[in-house]
Amino acid sequence: MGSPRRGGNSDTLAQHFCERAAQHGAEIEQFALSELSYNGCQNHFRCKQDLSHCVQQDDLTPVLDAISQAQVLVLASPVYFTNVTGILKLAIDRFFSFFVPDYPTAEKKSRLSSGRQLVFIQTQGEPEERYRDLMDSYSASFNYLGFEQQHLVRAWGVREPSDVAANVDFLKECDDVVDEIYRD
Ligand SMILES: Cc1cc2nc3c(=O)[nH]c(=O)nc-3n(C[C@H](O)[C@H](O)[C@H](O)COP(=O)(O)O)c2cc1C
């Protein structure tokens, strides 16, 4: 959860996703990044030298551990100044520790197993045509990390915390992605 606003639009969609995924039998672990204390990547580079994990041990450590075990990763964020929130970007930078030391040339670049799924829940105040391609810029990096299947759930024109809950189309889009992932 990359929004600091509990009960807001990103949170509503994330909870909606998790409730429906649980109905499909998914085991779910949630983290609210705004309640955690951590730094972004400091480029110590130990994860490419003598360690196979991030040298920083902080509140993000259990999050990274959980991600390494997860088949499906859901990242929920509002658009803040044309991008994901700062707290989510700091966390994403720490995903650098999932890359193997020779990742620039290695065929398999990730320490994580392949075949994983990424869901990005994106909410924004501006209209639909803005920030359509926000996740595209992250797509290749997540692909290299093993999240080859990527899904986008977007809600636009939402500013008040209850706006998403009042729009059945956004909730339905979320349902459809859950059902696609867990249909088997
Ligand atoms: C600091 C800040 C920056 C924002 N920047 C943008 C922006 O650049 N584009 C946009 O469409 N909405 C922007 N918004 C609006 C939020 O994306 C929108 O209200 C969203 O629904 C908030 O998500 P939440 O309810 O999960 O907190 C911004 C809101 C805040 C608080």
The ligand as a Gaussian input file, in Angstrom:
#p B3LYP/6-31G(d) Opt

LIG

0 1
 C        0.671000      15.458000      -2.914000
 C       -0.374000      15.111000      -3.941000
 C       -0.014000      15.181000      -5.283000
 C       -0.949000      14.834000      -6.250000
 N       -0.578000      14.891000      -7.573000
 C       -1.469000      14.508000      -8.510000
 C       -1.094000      14.525000      -9.893000
 O       -0.001000      14.914000     -10.279000
 N       -1.999000      14.080000     -10.803000
 C       -3.262000      13.637000     -10.430000
 O       -4.028000      13.210000     -11.295000
 N       -3.632000      13.624000      -9.125000
 C       -2.779000      14.043000      -8.177000
 N       -3.150000      14.029000      -6.856000
 C       -4.494000      13.521000      -6.505000
 C       -4.463000      12.076000      -6.070000
 O       -3.812000      11.264000      -7.004000
 C       -5.889000      11.544000      -5.903000
 O       -6.634000      12.360000      -5.014000
 C       -5.898000      10.128000      -5.382000
 O       -7.192000       9.592000      -5.446000
 C       -5.420000      10.046000      -3.933000
 O       -5.330000       8.695000      -3.579000
 P       -5.768000       8.158000      -2.155000
 O       -7.248000       8.421000      -2.011000
 O       -5.429000       6.735000      -2.190000
 O       -4.980000       8.919000      -1.152000
 C       -2.263000      14.410000      -5.870000
 C       -2.598000      14.376000      -4.510000
 C       -1.669000      14.736000      -3.558000
 C       -2.066000      14.693000      -2.097000

